Amino acid sequence: MLKKLYAGLCVVGTILPLIPFITFIQDYGVDLGLFLRSVFVNGPAAMLTLDVLISSLVFWLLLFYGRLGLKHLWVYVAANLLVGLSLALPLFLYFREAALEGQSRHAHH
């Protein structure tokens, strides 16, 4: 059940953030300066941007120092950098759930 939910959130967490990003690229091109000014354009935008940046940092610390025993951690980092935490976190939770299911099945045999 949880795996399906996390998989669905991966799809939603990829599509929804990319829609405004693609629109920005179509309207303004690849203008990193304008993009950075836009995400800090006012207090609420800056608050949300900083919240996501700090949350991403915490997620990376969990990945690399949380002793989770997962492999291919670069996949979650790439997902975080290319799309955002909205993809990376449910992707991580999906594979963590799969690993826990595997451990549970292995323990019962």
Secondary structure, 3 states (H helix, E strand, C coil): CHHHHHHHHHHHHHHHHHHHHHHHHHHHCCCHHHHHHHHCCCHHHHHHHHHHHHHHHHHHHHHHHCCCCCCCHHHHHHHHHHCCHHHHHHHHHHHHHHHHHHHHHHHCC
